[in-house]
Amino acid sequence: MIASPGQAGRFGPYGGRYVPETLIPALDELAAAYEAALADPAFLAEADALAADYVGRPTPLYRARRFEAAAGIAPVYLKREDLNHTGAHKINNTVGQALLARRMGKPRIIAETGAGQHGVATATACALFDLECVVYMGSEDVERQSLNVYRMELLGAEVRPVESGTRTLKDATNEALRDWVTHVADTHYVIGSVVGPHPFPLIVRDFQAVIGREARRQIIEAEGRLPATVVACVGGGSNAMGMFHAFAGDEEVALVGVEAAGEGLGSGRSSASLGEGRPGVLHGSLSYLLQDPDGQVAPAHSVAAGLDYPGVGPEHAHLMDSGRARYVSVGDGAAERAFRELPALEGIIPALETAHALAWVAEAGRRGEVAAPVAVCLSGRGDKDVVHVSRLGGRGEA
Amino acid sequence: MVPGRIARRFAGLAAEGRAGFIPFVTAGYPTPDHTRDLLAGLAELGADVIELGIPFSDPMADGPTIQRSSQGALEGGTRVDDVFAALAELRRTSEVPVVLFSYLNPVYARGVGTFVSEAAEAGADGILPTDLPLGADPALEARLTESPLDFVRLIAPTTSADRVREIARASQGFVYYVARTGVTGARAELRGELAAEAGAVCAVSPVPVAVGFGVSTPGHARAVAAACDAVAVGSALVDRLDGGGVAGALALAGELRAALDEAGRSARRG
């Protein structure tokens, strides 16, 4: 059932293992441990039990009727990953990887985080399994996501602010990789998205694929048919890969990934790696990348810290090139409007990241450019963003 | 095939019974003038190979010193063209072998074929991509192997014995043994096991073995030289450049050169 990118870890030409030599044995060990875990009924049973009793799966698929009326399209279903424990899809991956770390006998966990959702989810899994946890977070993100920093600390994690480079997710990832190179013998790196060297893009996708498996079953129960359109926001792209994977073989289902256009494509202030990047190598894999003509990685920008990343998962690069998925983008202002609109219409505060997907559905719906039924991955809740958006004032209303 | 500058230099070292000295320079840091003077000075005081670092925005294998020098070089406007120009200028006065130290993306972005032909034209002898381990991209690796540049590979303390042999066989010019599991950066002390590990790599390597990462002082250089063919020093020189300018960095380089000459060569290839 699980499609494999093969031993070389390639999705088409993308992916691979472009890392310092020091990490090669750890990646081999992880790939072997993951393969063994998938063949171990006890591992799978424990993962399923935790998903049900601890994470709170399955999450509901909710029909958003007032959103439908506002967007002029129906039906629209929201896959409620915001209702997972810790408030986002990220925990699907961190519980799975913590189980793998325990299986490999690694007592120390490191992670990078942007919005802080992956950091919180990692700290949570580490508390559950009594693992030491260090989370790297760009100092700019520490500033704009202070609530999540406090949550991680409550959960027993050490948050290390990263001052290098652009002080955001990309630099936190560099610092996590440096830590891993240095402490590889006793440390597992719980990477937070479908990025990084093989086997991470495969492992993270597989742990997130539960989203789409449930959504597919649920929408068939509700509508008696598959959705016409499946939509998710894309930074690194883990909730989108999780949502898309189960539908990838259903050719009649359109897959739409929504990147962050920030202040607009062409402004030099976006995070749309697929929309305006070129293939390149960052953080261990070949994929689309925002970069200058010299191959220097360009700073990304988005109002959503979790999308503020100049790269994207290699499987998304392949899905775009092959034409199986379509990638669009939504700017800061539209995302902020969607962030304010959904609470008023449905009583649900979405994460700013998720608001990009909702904004695209609303805009494309009003223009009659999206086919129903629509299933949107509501990847996380927006409590973490309330303070930040309130500081932005009325700009989002424009 | 005619042996290149790197092979000739290592053959000369072996004949003289000396260990090689391989200093690292971040191109463009803190200014292009510093790089020009540093390269000329290193060549003059007897560097055997110079590692010329192409600054990269995301140096994930580097510690704070080389992160800072890379970022400083980029903020100063250093482009890959400037690195090639600095190299071409050095070539007007020196035949010292030069290996370009680079993350893969600047090479990839330029097009591998274009990059290697421009680099060779400028006078580069080798290329050492920090994030292209053996087997990661066979087609790209083959292009580098077949290029006019020597494709220098890295071996780490975590590399298995079988893989050490494969990497050493694949490496051209010399092979680089990473002295510790970690990132680049000066250190007060080297690990006790380092000499034995480097010796084990030498025992199976058909090409000379250079040791680097953390080698910082003349004492370190002497200790490491006993177990390998050459010693690479990076962060300690960049730190000295920050503290004492080009003259300070060259003074340290001179001490390292003298220490290596004093240590003589390893007994293994005698």
Boltz contact constraints between the chains, C-beta under 6 A:
constraints:
  - contact:
      token1: [A, 16]
      token2: [B, 136]
      max_distance: 6.0
  - contact:
      token1: [A, 17]
      token2: [B, 136]
      max_distance: 6.0
  - contact:
      token1: [A, 18]
      token2: [B, 104]
      max_distance: 6.0
  - contact:
      token1: [A, 18]
      token2: [B, 131]
      max_distance: 6.0
  - contact:
      token1: [A, 18]
      token2: [B, 136]
      max_distance: 6.0
  - contact:
      token1: [A, 19]
      token2: [B, 131]
      max_distance: 6.0
  - contact:
      token1: [A, 20]
      token2: [B, 61]
      max_distance: 6.0
  - contact:
      token1: [A, 21]
      token2: [B, 133]
      max_distance: 6.0
  - contact:
      token1: [A, 21]
      token2: [B, 154]
      max_distance: 6.0
  - contact:
      token1: [A, 21]
      token2: [B, 156]
      max_distance: 6.0
  - contact:
      token1: [A, 22]
      token2: [B, 156]
      max_distance: 6.0
  - contact:
      token1: [A, 22]
      token2: [B, 158]
      max_distance: 6.0
  - contact:
      token1: [A, 22]
      token2: [B, 181]
      max_distance: 6.0
  - contact:
      token1: [A, 24]
      token2: [B, 133]
      max_distance: 6.0
  - contact:
      token1: [A, 25]
      token2: [B, 158]
      max_distance: 6.0
  - contact:
      token1: [A, 164]
      token2: [B, 67]
      max_distance: 6.0
  - contact:
      token1: [A, 174]
      token2: [B, 58]
      max_distance: 6.0
  - contact:
      token1: [A, 174]
      token2: [B, 60]
      max_distance: 6.0
  - contact:
      token1: [A, 177]
      token2: [B, 60]
      max_distance: 6.0
  - contact:
      token1: [A, 178]
      token2: [B, 183]
      max_distance: 6.0
  - contact:
      token1: [A, 181]
      token2: [B, 182]
      max_distance: 6.0
  - contact:
      token1: [A, 181]
      token2: [B, 183]
      max_distance: 6.0
  - contact:
      token1: [A, 182]
      token2: [B, 182]
      max_distance: 6.0
  - contact:
      token1: [A, 280]
      token2: [B, 105]
      max_distance: 6.0
  - contact:
      token1: [A, 280]
      token2: [B, 108]
      max_distance: 6.0
  - contact:
      token1: [A, 281]
      token2: [B, 104]
      max_distance: 6.0
  - contact:
      token1: [A, 281]
      token2: [B, 105]
      max_distance: 6.0
  - contact:
      token1: [A, 281]
      token2: [B, 108]
      max_distance: 6.0
  - contact:
      token1: [A, 294]
      token2: [B, 79]
      max_distance: 6.0
  - contact:
      token1: [A, 294]
      token2: [B, 80]
      max_distance: 6.0
  - contact:
      token1: [A, 294]
      token2: [B, 106]
      max_distance: 6.0
  - contact:
      token1: [A, 295]
      token2: [B, 105]
      max_distance: 6.0
  - contact:
      token1: [A, 295]
      token2: [B, 106]
      max_distance: 6.0
  - contact:
      token1: [A, 295]
      token2: [B, 109]
      max_distance: 6.0
  - contact:
      token1: [A, 296]
      token2: [B, 57]
      max_distance: 6.0
  - contact:
      token1: [A, 297]
      token2: [B, 57]
      max_distance: 6.0
  - contact:
      token1: [A, 297]
      token2: [B, 58]
      max_distance: 6.0
